[in-house]
Structures are given as structure tokens and as C-alpha cells.
Amino acid sequence: MGIEQEDMSLAESFKTREPRSQNGLTALLGDTPGRVVVRLVLLSLFVGFLMALFGVSPQDLLRGAERMVSGLFDDGFASVRQIAGYILTGAIIVVPIWIVARLLAMGKKR
């Protein structure tokens, strides 16, 4: 029984053991800074190779992002104007009906 208890307590200590303490930078990066730099360099090399293979330049990406943002603003404001028109058109009907309904409800309370 003594050996089994020791094995159980040893197994429990592995389960509850605290992970090795990490400094703030390692915790933020998810690994040591050196490994993160190596991964980022290799990933950047791979992505750069694929971009060159497909004829995409960083300038193309920036121009595309700029067009997307300006398109969102242009289309977004046009949508807001259209929605505001719908609201005003509906309000011409809804507000008078609501006023009449409120007046009728006030008359019933008296």
C-alpha cells in the first residue's frame, strides 16, 4: 500500500504542477523571442515568394485596401441616405397613426 500511495501522490503532483514560469515577453510572444523571430522570417520568406509568384506587390495590397475603405465610405453613406429616406417615408404614415392611437387610449382611460 505504501508504494501505491507514493505512485498516486507522484501522479497527482504531476497533474497539479505549475507550468514553468515565463517572463512577460515570452508569455506575450508565446515562445522565446529567438524562435518567434525565426518563425516570422521563414513565414515572411514563404509569403513573399508566393506573392512574387502570383505577381502581387505590397503597393497593390495597399491600393486595394485604400479602394476598399473608400468604397465602404461611399457605399456606406449612400446606404445611410437611402435608409433615412425609408424612415422618413414610413414616418409619414406611422407617426400620425401612433398619435391617433395614443389619443384614443387617453380617452378610454378617463
N, C-alpha and C positions, 0 to 999 in steps of 0.2 A: 504494500500500500504506500509506503514512503516514496518509492521511486515513481509510482504513477502520479502521486500528488506533485512531485517535483516537475514531472513532464507537463502536467496540466498548468502549473503556475508559470513554467517557462513558456508554454504556448500562449497563455493569456498575456504574458509580458510582451511578447512579440506583437500581439494584436493591439495592445494599448500603447505601444511605444510611440513616442513623439517623433515626427519626422525630423531629419537633420535640420538644424536651424539654418536659415538662409539670411543673407544680408538683404537690405532693401532693394538694391539694384538687381540682384539675382531673382528676387521674388517678382519684381516688376517685369523683367525681361522673360522670365520663365526658364532660364538656363543661365549658364555663365556667360559673361559678355563676349568672351572669345568665340565660343560656339555660336552665339547668335550672330556675330559679325560674319563668320564663315558661312553660315546658312544663308544670310541675306546676300552675300556676294555671289554665292553659287546660284541662288534663285534669280538674282538680277541678271546674271550672265545668261541663264536659260531664257528668261523672258525677253531680254534684249535680242538674243538670237532669233527667237520666234517672231518678234516684231520686225526685224530686218528681213526675215524670210518672207513675211507677208507684205512688206513694203509700207509699214506703218511707222511714222516718226513721232517723237514726243510733241512736235508742233501740231501734227494732225490731231492728236488726242486733246491738246489744249484748245485748238479751234473748235473741235467737236463739242467739248464741254461748254465753251462760250456760246455756241449756237444753241445748245440745249437749254441753258439758263435763260438766254434772251427769248427763246421760243416759249418757255414756260411763263415768263412775264407777259409777253404779248398775248398769248392764248389765255393766260390766266385772267388778265384784266378784261379781255373780251368776254370771257365766261362770266365774270362778276357783273359786267354791264348787262349781259343777257339775263342773268338770274334776277338782277334788280328790276329789270323790265317785267319779268314774270310776276315778281312780288307786287309791284305797283298795279299791274293789270288785275291780279287776283284781289288785291285790297279794295279795288273799286266795287267789287261785289260783296266781299266778306265783311268789311267794316260796317257798312250800313245794316246788313242783316244782323250782325252782332249787336249793334246799338239798339235796333228794334227789339231783339230778343231780351236784352237787359232791361229795357223799359217795360216790356211786358212782365218780366219776372218781378220787377219792383212793384208793379201794380197788383200782382197777386199776393204779395206779402202784406199789403195794407189791409 
